[in-house]
Amino acid sequence: MTHYRPDEFDPDDVQTDAAADLAGVPDAFQRLWTPHRLVYIQHGQQPDEHSCPFCRAPELDDEQSLIVARGEHAYVLLNLFPYNSGHLLVCPYRHIATYDQATPEEVAEIGELTQVAMRTVKQVSKCDGFNIGMNQGRIAGAGIAEHLHQHIVPRWALDSNFFPIIAGTKALPRLLGEVRQEIAEAWPR
């Protein structure tokens, strides 16, 4: 079987005998398979009011829920649909929608967990920086608008490429379970 690089492919050179043995005709496209995103695509971002994933996560075991650390008022888990490997969320246990509804204790622990998360992810992944932020409300882009959560997205000098802009796709080099385990094991006790 002949393998083509995209810049070498000429459809006129494809021999029908070789192509008949394949499931399709070779083309210039590279494919990135992301079946885990199907749930997100089919069911949308906003859960109904009785199935908040951030209220449910603490009820499950840490591995199943992707939790890396638990505090008294808030916890840290991996984003199921990350922008980069190691993309964490810090959530209060209480079901509140916006930052101004958080208690002083929740605010303090969200801040403390964010600092520890940054140090831990930097140690584990050798990232060069972070994007940290909260989207408050659907209109502001909150994926789960009904439950407050802060994003901690590790960034590397060369992590940007054309995939998100041209193909609407993000390439992630590691599986969520592997990343969760590595961060959880490195988290200070």
C-alpha positions, -999 to 999 in steps of 0.1 A, spaced: 0 0 0 13 35 -9 14 62 18 11 98 7 22 129 24 -4 157 18 21 178 -2 29 148 -25 -7 136 -31 -20 138 -67 -55 123 -71 -47 116 -108 -19 92 -97 -42 69 -76 -44 35 -91 -79 21 -89 -65 -14 -82 -49 -2 -49 -78 20 -40 -102 -9 -44 -85 -26 -14 -91 4 8 -122 16 27 -119 49 8 -97 67 -16 -66 84 -1 -68 121 1 -49 151 15 -67 152 48 -51 143 81 -77 129 106 -78 135 143 -102 111 160 -119 126 191 -149 103 200 -150 115 236 -164 149 223 -195 132 209 -214 135 242 -207 172 242 -217 176 205 -249 156 208 -261 168 242 -250 204 242 -233 223 270 -261 231 295 -274 203 317 -309 204 329 -314 217 364 -313 183 381 -281 169 365 -254 194 373 -221 177 367 -203 199 393 -228 188 420 -225 152 409 -187 149 406 -180 150 444 -205 121 449 -183 98 427 -149 85 433 -120 108 423 -109 87 394 -143 85 378 -151 122 383 -116 133 374 -111 151 407 -75 158 416 -80 174 450 -107 181 475 -109 210 500 -135 219 526 -155 243 505 -142 236 469 -125 210 448 -104 207 417 -111 184 387 -99 180 352 -121 196 325 -138 168 305 -135 189 274 -101 205 279 -85 233 258 -50 218 267 -38 188 287 -40 196 324 -70 220 320 -84 222 355 -116 235 370 -119 248 406 -155 245 418 -173 252 451 -193 223 464 -223 246 468 -245 250 437 -241 288 430 -240 304 397 -217 335 401 -187 346 420 -206 373 440 -227 345 455 -197 328 470 -190 330 508 -157 345 519 -146 310 528 -154 297 494 -136 326 477 -105 320 499 -104 283 492 -110 288 454 -80 311 454 -58 288 475 -67 258 454 -59 278 422 -24 286 435 -17 250 445 -31 238 411 -8 262 392 23 250 412 14 214 407 6 216 370 38 236 364 58 209 383 42 181 364 39 195 329 66 221 327 42 246 312 52 281 304 22 300 317 -16 298 324 -49 313 313 -71 316 344 -107 328 343 -144 325 350 -172 330 325 -202 342 345 -235 334 328 -244 319 295 -241 351 276 -205 354 289 -197 319 275 -201 297 306 -202 261 296 -221 252 328 -236 285 337 -256 274 368 -225 262 388 -196 285 394 -162 272 382 -128 287 375 -107 275 346 -69 270 349 -55 263 315 -18 255 312 0 270 282 32 262 264 53 285 241 43 264 211 9 250 220 -10 271 194 -15 258 159 -41 260 131 -63 231 143 -87 252 165 -90 280 140 -92 262 107 -105 228 117 -123 235 150 -103 208 166 -79 207 195 -52 180 196 -45 166 231 -14 145 235 -24 127 267 -55 108 280 -75 124 308 -70 95 332 -33 97 328 -32 134 334 -56 132 364 -34 105 381 -2 124 375 -16 157 389 -33 140 419 -1 121 428 19 153 427 -7 174 446 8 183 481 -10 167 510 
